[in-house]
């Protein structure tokens, strides 16, 4: 048994939406989900600084062989006066 904590916010429509991929080894197993309200201020919400996010994701597609194709040329337009 494992315990997973997910912090999410119930939407304005009153619906809680979340997705939790656990892997094929956990397929077809029964689970129990417990809902517990948490009172906290915005400053207490765990957030990663933007720099940490960029460091963690930079280069994640480098080995996929994605290339930027030719961009073509821009059309010449009349100037606005």
N, CA, C and O atoms as CSV, one atom per row, in Angstrom:
chain,resi,resn,atom,element,x,y,z
A,1,UNK,N,N,0.846,-1.180,0.000
A,1,UNK,CA,C,0.000,0.000,0.000
A,1,UNK,C,C,0.882,1.230,0.000
A,1,UNK,O,O,1.901,1.280,0.689
A,2,UNK,N,N,0.481,2.221,-0.779
A,2,UNK,CA,C,1.202,3.480,-0.789
A,2,UNK,C,C,0.219,4.614,-0.559
A,2,UNK,O,O,-0.955,4.512,-0.914
A,3,UNK,N,N,0.700,5.684,0.032
A,3,UNK,CA,C,-0.112,6.872,0.263
A,3,UNK,C,C,0.391,7.971,-0.651
A,3,UNK,O,O,1.589,8.253,-0.691
A,4,UNK,N,N,-0.513,8.586,-1.379
A,4,UNK,CA,C,-0.170,9.674,-2.285
A,4,UNK,C,C,-0.970,10.892,-1.854
A,4,UNK,O,O,-2.189,10.816,-1.699
A,5,UNK,N,N,-0.292,12.011,-1.663
A,5,UNK,CA,C,-0.967,13.261,-1.312
A,5,UNK,C,C,-1.030,14.136,-2.558
A,5,UNK,O,O,-0.008,14.420,-3.181
A,6,UNK,N,N,-2.234,14.558,-2.911
A,6,UNK,CA,C,-2.442,15.454,-4.051
A,6,UNK,C,C,-3.162,16.677,-3.523
A,6,UNK,O,O,-4.228,16.572,-2.918
A,7,UNK,N,N,-2.572,17.839,-3.757
A,7,UNK,CA,C,-3.224,19.085,-3.372
A,7,UNK,C,C,-3.862,19.665,-4.622
A,7,UNK,O,O,-3.177,19.980,-5.595
A,8,UNK,N,N,-5.173,19.800,-4.585
A,8,UNK,CA,C,-5.917,20.298,-5.729
A,8,UNK,C,C,-7.014,21.220,-5.222
A,8,UNK,O,O,-7.299,21.256,-4.025
A,9,UNK,N,N,-7.619,21.955,-6.120
A,9,UNK,CA,C,-8.680,22.893,-5.742
A,9,UNK,C,C,-9.972,22.487,-6.436
A,9,UNK,O,O,-9.984,22.166,-7.625
A,10,UNK,N,N,-11.051,22.508,-5.674
A,10,UNK,CA,C,-12.364,22.223,-6.235
A,10,UNK,C,C,-12.780,23.420,-7.077
A,10,UNK,O,O,-12.696,24.562,-6.626
A,11,UNK,N,N,-13.226,23.160,-8.292
A,11,UNK,CA,C,-13.603,24.220,-9.219
A,11,UNK,C,C,-14.860,24.957,-8.788
A,11,UNK,O,O,-15.568,24.531,-7.875
A,12,UNK,N,N,-15.123,26.068,-9.460
A,12,UNK,CA,C,-16.305,26.884,-9.153
A,12,UNK,C,C,-17.602,26.109,-9.361
A,12,UNK,O,O,-18.636,26.445,-8.783
A,13,UNK,N,N,-17.539,25.069,-10.191
A,13,UNK,CA,C,-18.720,24.244,-10.429
A,13,UNK,C,C,-18.922,23.174,-9.360
A,13,UNK,O,O,-19.877,22.399,-9.419
A,14,UNK,N,N,-18.005,23.136,-8.371
A,14,UNK,CA,C,-18.127,22.175,-7.286
A,14,UNK,C,C,-17.564,20.806,-7.614
A,14,UNK,O,O,-17.811,19.844,-6.887
A,15,UNK,N,N,-16.805,20.704,-8.706
A,15,UNK,CA,C,-16.263,19.420,-9.134
A,15,UNK,C,C,-14.750,19.398,-8.925
A,15,UNK,O,O,-14.049,20.326,-9.330
A,16,UNK,N,N,-14.255,18.348,-8.299
A,16,UNK,CA,C,-12.822,18.144,-8.119
A,16,UNK,C,C,-12.329,17.270,-9.266
A,16,UNK,O,O,-12.835,16.168,-9.476
A,17,UNK,N,N,-11.346,17.761,-10.002
A,17,UNK,CA,C,-10.805,17.017,-11.141
A,17,UNK,C,C,-9.319,16.794,-10.917
A,17,UNK,O,O,-8.583,17.735,-10.619
A,18,UNK,N,N,-8.878,15.553,-11.059
A,18,UNK,CA,C,-7.453,15.269,-11.001
A,18,UNK,C,C,-7.178,13.965,-11.737
A,18,UNK,O,O,-8.067,13.131,-11.913
A,19,UNK,N,N,-5.952,13.811,-12.156
A,19,UNK,CA,C,-5.518,12.608,-12.843
A,19,UNK,C,C,-4.270,12.104,-12.140
A,19,UNK,O,O,-3.372,12.888,-11.831
A,20,UNK,N,N,-4.204,10.821,-11.888
A,20,UNK,CA,C,-3.068,10.260,-11.166
A,20,UNK,C,C,-2.620,8.974,-11.856
A,20,UNK,O,O,-3.121,7.894,-11.545
A,21,UNK,N,N,-1.676,9.088,-12.793
A,21,UNK,CA,C,-1.177,7.871,-13.442
A,21,UNK,C,C,-0.305,7.076,-12.477
A,21,UNK,O,O,0.680,7.599,-11.955
A,22,UNK,N,N,-0.656,5.825,-12.240
A,22,UNK,CA,C,0.077,4.992,-11.293
A,22,UNK,C,C,0.879,3.894,-11.981
A,22,UNK,O,O,1.756,3.300,-11.354
A,23,UNK,N,N,0.611,3.615,-13.218
A,23,UNK,CA,C,1.351,2.591,-13.938
A,23,UNK,C,C,0.551,1.321,-14.148
A,23,UNK,O,O,-0.451,1.072,-13.478
A,24,UNK,N,N,1.022,0.524,-15.101
A,24,UNK,CA,C,0.316,-0.700,-15.469
A,24,UNK,C,C,0.282,-1.722,-14.342
A,24,UNK,O,O,-0.661,-2.507,-14.244
A,25,UNK,N,N,1.299,-1.720,-13.494
A,25,UNK,CA,C,1.337,-2.701,-12.401
A,25,UNK,C,C,0.199,-2.502,-11.410
A,25,UNK,O,O,-0.125,-3.422,-10.658
A,26,UNK,N,N,-0.414,-1.322,-11.393
A,26,UNK,CA,C,-1.519,-1.051,-10.479
A,26,UNK,C,C,-2.886,-1.137,-11.162
A,26,UNK,O,O,-3.902,-0.788,-10.562
A,27,UNK,N,N,-2.912,-1.596,-12.399
A,27,UNK,CA,C,-4.182,-1.685,-13.126
A,27,UNK,C,C,-5.113,-2.708,-12.471
A,27,UNK,O,O,-4.663,-3.710,-11.915
A,28,UNK,N,N,-6.393,-2.442,-12.547
A,28,UNK,CA,C,-7.448,-3.332,-12.045
A,28,UNK,C,C,-7.381,-3.583,-10.545
A,28,UNK,O,O,-7.777,-4.649,-10.075
A,29,UNK,N,N,-6.888,-2.622,-9.803
A,29,UNK,CA,C,-6.872,-2.714,-8.343
A,29,UNK,C,C,-7.888,-1.734,-7.772
A,29,UNK,O,O,-8.132,-0.677,-8.355
A,30,UNK,N,N,-8.473,-2.079,-6.644
A,30,UNK,CA,C,-9.403,-1.191,-5.963
A,30,UNK,C,C,-8.624,-0.187,-5.129
A,30,UNK,O,O,-7.570,-0.509,-4.581
A,31,UNK,N,N,-9.148,1.034,-5.034
A,31,UNK,CA,C,-8.512,2.079,-4.238
A,31,UNK,C,C,-9.556,2.777,-3.380
A,31,UNK,O,O,-10.755,2.687,-3.644
A,32,UNK,N,N,-9.091,3.466,-2.359
A,32,UNK,CA,C,-9.938,4.284,-1.508
A,32,UNK,C,C,-9.422,5.714,-1.609
A,32,UNK,O,O,-8.227,5.958,-1.443
A,33,UNK,N,N,-10.309,6.649,-1.879
A,33,UNK,CA,C,-9.945,8.059,-1.960
A,33,UNK,C,C,-10.631,8.780,-0.818
A,33,UNK,O,O,-11.846,8.677,-0.651
A,34,UNK,N,N,-9.850,9.514,-0.029
A,34,UNK,CA,C,-10.376,10.266,1.100
A,34,UNK,C,C,-10.255,11.748,0.788
A,34,UNK,O,O,-9.180,12.214,0.412
A,35,UNK,N,N,-11.335,12.489,0.938
A,35,UNK,CA,C,-11.342,13.926,0.690
A,35,UNK,C,C,-11.254,14.638,2.029
A,35,UNK,O,O,-12.061,14.387,2.924
A,36,UNK,N,N,-10.285,15.517,2.167
A,36,UNK,CA,C,-10.103,16.283,3.399
A,36,UNK,C,C,-9.843,17.730,3.027
A,36,UNK,O,O,-8.896,18.020,2.296
A,37,UNK,N,N,-10.674,18.647,3.521
A,37,UNK,CA,C,-10.481,20.069,3.251
A,37,UNK,C,C,-9.257,20.580,3.991
A,37,UNK,O,O,-8.977,20.155,5.112
A,38,UNK,N,N,-8.538,21.484,3.368
A,38,UNK,CA,C,-7.339,22.062,3.962
A,38,UNK,C,C,-7.497,23.576,3.946
A,38,UNK,O,O,-7.771,24.170,2.903
A,39,UNK,N,N,-7.328,24.176,5.072
A,39,UNK,CA,C,-7.387,25.635,5.173
A,39,UNK,C,C,-5.962,26.172,5.190
A,39,UNK,O,O,-5.186,25.872,6.098
A,40,UNK,N,N,-5.626,26.962,4.187
A,40,UNK,CA,C,-4.304,27.576,4.155
A,40,UNK,C,C,-4.336,28.803,3.263
A,40,UNK,O,O,-5.209,28.950,2.408
A,41,UNK,N,N,-3.374,29.675,3.479
A,41,UNK,CA,C,-3.298,30.896,2.692
A,41,UNK,C,C,-2.511,30.627,1.418
A,41,UNK,O,O,-1.844,29.599,1.298
A,42,UNK,N,N,-2.589,31.548,0.471
A,42,UNK,CA,C,-1.877,31.397,-0.793
A,42,UNK,C,C,-0.378,31.298,-0.588
A,42,UNK,O,O,0.303,30.624,-1.361
A,43,UNK,N,N,0.156,31.955,0.438
A,43,UNK,CA,C,1.594,31.911,0.677
A,43,UNK,C,C,2.049,30.531,1.154
A,43,UNK,O,O,3.235,30.211,1.073
A,44,UNK,N,N,1.118,29.712,1.649
A,44,UNK,CA,C,1.461,28.380,2.119
A,44,UNK,C,C,1.401,27.318,1.021
A,44,UNK,O,O,1.853,26.192,1.227
A,45,UNK,N,N,0.846,27.667,-0.145
A,45,UNK,CA,C,0.731,26.717,-1.242
A,45,UNK,C,C,2.117,26.455,-1.811
A,45,UNK,O,O,2.804,27.394,-2.213
A,46,UNK,N,N,2.542,25.187,-1.854
A,46,UNK,CA,C,3.875,24.904,-2.371
A,46,UNK,C,C,3.969,25.224,-3.858
A,46,UNK,O,O,3.181,24.720,-4.658
A,47,UNK,N,N,4.926,26.057,-4.221
A,47,UNK,CA,C,5.137,26.437,-5.609
A,47,UNK,C,C,6.623,26.400,-5.913
A,47,UNK,O,O,7.452,26.817,-5.104
A,48,UNK,N,N,6.941,25.897,-7.088
A,48,UNK,CA,C,8.329,25.906,-7.510
A,48,UNK,C,C,8.602,27.232,-8.196
A,48,UNK,O,O,7.781,27.715,-8.976
A,49,UNK,N,N,9.735,27.812,-7.911
A,49,UNK,CA,C,10.102,29.012,-8.651
A,49,UNK,C,C,10.250,28.692,-10.137
A,49,UNK,O,O,10.579,27.567,-10.511
A,50,UNK,N,N,10.009,29.678,-10.962
A,50,UNK,CA,C,10.046,29.517,-12.412
A,50,UNK,C,C,11.393,28.958,-12.884
A,50,UNK,O,O,11.432,28.126,-13.791
A,51,UNK,N,N,12.480,29.402,-12.284
A,51,UNK,CA,C,13.806,28.922,-12.695
A,51,UNK,C,C,13.950,27.420,-12.464
A,51,UNK,O,O,14.539,26.727,-13.293
A,52,UNK,N,N,13.430,26.913,-11.365
A,52,UNK,CA,C,13.509,25.479,-11.091
A,52,UNK,C,C,12.706,24.686,-12.113
A,52,UNK,O,O,13.124,23.610,-12.542
A,53,UNK,N,N,11.554,25.218,-12.501
A,53,UNK,CA,C,10.740,24.555,-13.513
A,53,UNK,C,C,11.497,24.485,-14.835
A,53,UNK,O,O,11.527,23.436,-15.477
A,54,UNK,N,N,12.102,25.587,-15.243
A,54,UNK,CA,C,12.855,25.595,-16.501
A,54,UNK,C,C,14.031,24.632,-16.445
A,54,UNK,O,O,14.284,23.915,-17.413
A,55,UNK,N,N,14.746,24.604,-15.341
A,55,UNK,CA,C,15.877,23.684,-15.200
A,55,UNK,C,C,15.426,22.234,-15.297
A,55,UNK,O,O,16.126,21.399,-15.870
A,56,UNK,N,N,14.262,21.934,-14.740
A,56,UNK,CA,C,13.777,20.558,-14.727
A,56,UNK,C,C,13.261,20.107,-16.083
A,56,UNK,O,O,13.286,18.913,-16.381
A,57,UNK,N,N,12.792,21.040,-16.914
A,57,UNK,CA,C,12.183,20.656,-18.188
A,57,UNK,C,C,13.032,20.980,-19.403
A,57,UNK,O,O,12.752,20.478,-20.491
A,58,UNK,N,N,14.052,21.797,-19.251
A,58,UNK,CA,C,14.876,22.184,-20.396
A,58,UNK,C,C,15.539,20.966,-21.022
A,58,UNK,O,O,16.141,20.154,-20.319
A,59,UNK,N,N,15.432,20.839,-22.319
A,59,UNK,CA,C,16.065,19.738,-23.034
A,59,UNK,C,C,15.299,18.440,-22.986
A,59,UNK,O,O,15.816,17.413,-23.427
A,60,UNK,N,N,14.075,18.445,-22.462
A,60,UNK,CA,C,13.326,17.197,-22.329
A,60,UNK,C,C,12.931,16.604,-23.676
A,60,UNK,O,O,12.625,15.414,-23.749
A,61,UNK,N,N,12.930,17.392,-24.734
A,61,UNK,CA,C,12.582,16.892,-26.070
A,61,UNK,C,C,13.801,16.791,-26.980
A,61,UNK,O,O,13.651,16.561,-28.181
A,62,UNK,N,N,14.999,16.956,-26.437
A,62,UNK,CA,C,16.214,17.002,-27.256
A,62,UNK,C,C,16.426,15.720,-28.047
A,62,UNK,O,O,16.900,15.788,-29.181
A,63,UNK,N,N,16.103,14.582,-27.514
A,63,UNK,CA,C,16.359,13.318,-28.196
A,63,UNK,C,C,15.232,12.845,-29.087
A,63,UNK,O,O,15.289,11.722,-29.588
A,64,UNK,N,N,14.211,13.655,-29.306
A,64,UNK,CA,C,13.061,13.229,-30.093
A,64,UNK,C,C,13.218,13.471,-31.587
A,64,UNK,O,O,12.382,13.021,-32.371
A,65,UNK,N,N,14.263,14.168,-31.994
A,65,UNK,CA,C,14.478,14.430,-33.412
A,65,UNK,C,C,13.564,15.499,-33.983
A,65,UNK,O,O,13.351,15.550,-35.194
A,66,UNK,N,N,13.025,16.350,-33.131
A,66,UNK,CA,C,12.151,17.421,-33.595
A,66,UNK,C,C,13.015,18.539,-34.167
A,66,UNK,O,O,13.954,19.004,-33.521
A,67,UNK,N,N,12.690,18.962,-35.380
A,67,UNK,CA,C,13.441,20.039,-36.015
A,67,UNK,C,C,12.488,21.136,-36.448
A,67,UNK,O,O,11.330,20.883,-36.782
A,68,UNK,N,N,12.992,22.348,-36.437
A,68,UNK,CA,C,12.211,23.482,-36.911
A,68,UNK,C,C,12.446,23.615,-38.410
A,68,UNK,O,O,13.577,23.791,-38.862
A,69,UNK,N,N,11.382,23.530,-39.158
A,69,UNK,CA,C,11.481,23.595,-40.618
A,69,UNK,C,C,11.691,25.018,-41.107
A,69,UNK,O,O,11.732,25.957,-40.312
A,70,UNK,N,N,11.824,25.173,-42.422
A,70,UNK,CA,C,11.993,26.501,-42.998
A,70,UNK,C,C,10.800,27.394,-42.652
A,70,UNK,O,O,9.653,26.948,-42.657
A,71,UNK,N,N,11.087,28.642,-42.358
A,71,UNK,CA,C,10.051,29.566,-41.926
A,71,UNK,C,C,9.472,30.390,-43.070
A,71,UNK,O,O,8.482,31.097,-42.881
A,72,UNK,N,N,10.074,30.309,-44.251
A,72,UNK,CA,C,9.552,31.069,-45.379
A,72,UNK,C,C,9.917,32.535,-45.280
A,72,UNK,O,O,10.775,32.922,-44.487
A,73,UNK,N,N,9.255,33.349,-46.094
A,73,UNK,CA,C,9.521,34.788,-46.085
A,73,UNK,C,C,8.232,35.526,-45.757
A,73,UNK,O,O,7.133,35.041,-46.022
A,74,UNK,N,N,8.389,36.694,-45.182
A,74,UNK,CA,C,7.241,37.528,-44.866
A,74,UNK,C,C,6.823,38.326,-46.086
A,74,UNK,O,O,7.660,38.738,-46.890
A,75,UNK,N,N,5.541,38.539,-46.214
A,75,UNK,CA,C,5.060,39.374,-47.308
A,75,UNK,C,C,5.375,40.837,-47.005
A,75,UNK,O,O,5.421,41.249,-45.846
A,76,UNK,N,N,5.588,41.602,-48.050
A,76,UNK,CA,C,5.858,43.031,-47.882
A,76,UNK,C,C,4.513,43.746,-47.890
A,76,UNK,O,O,3.733,43.597,-48.831
A,77,UNK,N,N,4.243,44.510,-46.859
A,77,UNK,CA,C,2.964,45.210,-46.738
A,77,UNK,C,C,3.166,46.720,-46.883
A,77,UNK,O,O,4.270,47.245,-46.742
A,78,UNK,N,N,2.074,47.376,-47.165
A,78,UNK,CA,C,2.119,48.836,-47.226
A,78,UNK,C,C,2.356,49.389,-45.835
A,78,UNK,O,O,1.905,48.809,-44.846
A,79,UNK,N,N,3.050,50.490,-45.754
A,79,UNK,CA,C,3.275,51.127,-44.461
A,79,UNK,C,C,2.044,51.894,-44.019
A,79,UNK,O,O,1.312,52.438,-44.846
A,80,UNK,N,N,1.820,51.937,-42.730
A,80,UNK,CA,C,0.705,52.705,-42.178
A,80,UNK,C,C,1.195,54.091,-41.835
A,80,UNK,O,O,2.229,54.246,-41.184
A,81,UNK,N,N,0.471,55.085,-42.261
A,81,UNK,CA,C,0.860,56.476,-41.957
A,81,UNK,C,C,0.075,57.045,-40.830
A,81,UNK,O,O,0.281,58.199,-40.455
